[in-house]
Amino acid sequence: MCTLHANSPRECLGRMENMILMGDIKIPKEAISRQIAESVDLIVQVKRLRDGSRRTTNITEVIGMEGDVIVTQELFKFEYLDESEDGKIMGEYRSSGLRPYTLEKARQFGFDQAFLEACL
């Protein structure tokens, strides 16, 4: 697990590649992308909203590689609904309805059935 500053899950992957390349390691960019795709399962994005609160806004799964592009799929997204009278942002988390590729891995690591059903 690590923390990284980016404006979107897609940008997060590009930043990871750039940080590795800045380390002056003599590995081709394609090999770096492949290693990221094989080692990162999920990207959890947390944003500071305009009311000052921090919320998880996206949970995105890294699926693998297609050519030289890292393939992802969004699993959950925070959807803005309204704002309360005191300025607090209200919203809900919506599932994309896609079956996570990492579902079996989650079971092996002991995630409970309620969590796994929320993914479906």
Backbone torsions as a table, in degrees:
resi	resn	phi	psi	omega
1	MET	NA	140.5	177.4
2	CYS	-148.5	168.2	177.0
3	THR	-116.7	140.8	-177.6
4	LEU	-151.1	143.2	-178.9
5	HIS	-95.7	121.3	178.1
6	ALA	-156.6	159.4	-178.0
7	ASN	-90.0	-9.0	179.5
8	SER	-159.6	161.4	176.2
9	PRO	-59.2	-38.2	178.8
10	ARG	-63.8	-43.8	179.0
11	GLU	-64.6	-32.0	177.6
12	CYS	-57.3	-43.7	179.9
13	LEU	-63.8	-42.2	177.3
14	GLY	-63.6	-38.8	178.3
15	ARG	-66.6	-38.7	176.8
16	MET	-59.9	-46.7	178.7
17	GLU	-58.0	-45.8	-178.9
18	ASN	-63.8	-41.1	179.4
19	MET	-63.6	-39.1	178.6
20	ILE	-66.7	-43.1	179.3
21	LEU	-63.9	-32.4	178.0
22	MET	-67.8	-20.2	178.8
23	GLY	-75.0	1.6	176.6
24	ASP	59.4	34.7	175.8
25	ILE	-84.1	136.3	-176.9
26	LYS	-86.5	65.0	177.7
27	ILE	-125.4	136.6	178.1
28	PRO	-62.6	149.3	-179.2
29	LYS	-56.8	-37.4	-179.7
30	GLU	-61.4	-39.4	178.8
31	ALA	-68.5	-36.6	177.9
32	ILE	-65.3	-46.3	178.9
33	SER	-59.3	-43.0	-179.4
34	ARG	-63.6	-41.8	178.6
35	GLN	-63.9	-40.9	178.0
36	ILE	-62.5	-47.5	-178.7
37	ALA	-60.7	-33.9	-178.6
38	GLU	-83.2	-20.4	-174.6
39	SER	-108.2	-18.4	179.9
40	VAL	-99.8	125.8	178.6
41	ASP	-95.2	-48.9	-175.0
42	LEU	-134.1	149.0	170.8
43	ILE	-118.0	121.3	178.2
44	VAL	-109.1	113.9	-177.9
45	GLN	-98.6	129.5	176.2
46	VAL	-116.6	129.1	179.7
47	LYS	-121.3	151.4	168.8
48	ARG	-88.6	121.8	-179.5
49	LEU	-85.5	169.7	-174.9
50	ARG	-65.5	-18.0	176.1
51	ASP	-84.6	2.0	178.4
52	GLY	92.8	-11.0	-179.8
53	SER	-78.9	156.7	174.1
54	ARG	-108.2	133.1	179.9
55	ARG	-135.9	147.1	168.0
56	THR	-70.3	122.1	-176.3
57	THR	-108.6	-22.6	179.1
58	ASN	-148.0	143.0	166.3
59	ILE	-125.6	115.6	-174.2
60	THR	-121.9	136.6	-179.2
61	GLU	-99.2	136.9	174.5
62	VAL	-92.5	119.8	-173.2
63	ILE	-92.6	-41.9	-177.0
64	GLY	159.0	-149.8	-177.7
65	MET	-117.1	144.8	170.0
66	GLU	-130.3	102.9	-171.7
67	GLY	68.8	-123.6	178.2
68	ASP	-107.5	17.8	-178.6
69	VAL	-110.6	134.0	174.7
70	ILE	-77.1	126.7	-176.6
71	VAL	-97.0	134.5	179.2
72	THR	-130.6	164.1	170.2
73	GLN	-142.8	135.7	179.5
74	GLU	-78.2	128.3	179.7
75	LEU	-98.3	-44.9	-179.8
76	PHE	-136.4	148.5	177.7
77	LYS	-143.0	140.4	174.5
78	PHE	-81.9	123.6	179.9
79	GLU	-106.3	121.4	176.7
80	TYR	-67.1	131.6	178.4
81	LEU	-112.4	-47.1	-174.3
82	ASP	-165.9	-175.7	176.8
83	GLU	-131.5	135.5	179.6
84	SER	-74.7	170.7	-179.2
85	GLU	-60.5	-31.2	179.5
86	ASP	-89.4	12.1	173.3
87	GLY	88.7	5.7	179.3
88	LYS	-78.9	136.2	179.6
89	ILE	-76.7	133.4	176.9
90	MET	-115.5	142.7	179.9
91	GLY	-169.7	-174.5	178.6
92	GLU	-144.3	160.4	178.7
93	TYR	-93.4	130.1	-179.2
94	ARG	-118.5	134.7	175.9
95	SER	-81.9	145.0	176.3
96	SER	-75.6	-15.2	-178.1
97	GLY	83.4	1.1	179.5
98	LEU	-84.9	141.8	178.5
99	ARG	-78.3	121.1	-179.1
100	PRO	-64.6	138.4	175.3
101	TYR	-67.2	-26.9	-177.3
102	THR	-90.3	14.2	-176.7
103	LEU	-59.6	-46.0	-179.6
104	GLU	-65.6	-38.1	177.2
105	LYS	-62.5	-39.3	178.2
106	ALA	-62.5	-41.5	177.2
107	ARG	-61.2	-43.1	-179.1
108	GLN	-63.0	-28.9	179.8
109	PHE	-92.6	7.9	170.9
110	GLY	87.2	15.9	175.4
111	PHE	-63.9	138.9	-174.2
112	ASP	-75.4	164.0	-174.8
113	GLN	-62.0	-35.5	-179.6
114	ALA	-62.0	-41.8	177.3
115	PHE	-63.5	-44.9	-176.8
116	LEU	-66.1	-36.4	177.7
117	GLU	-68.3	-31.7	177.7
118	ALA	-65.5	-26.0	179.4
119	CYS	-73.7	-20.6	-174.2
120	LEU	-93.9	NA	NA
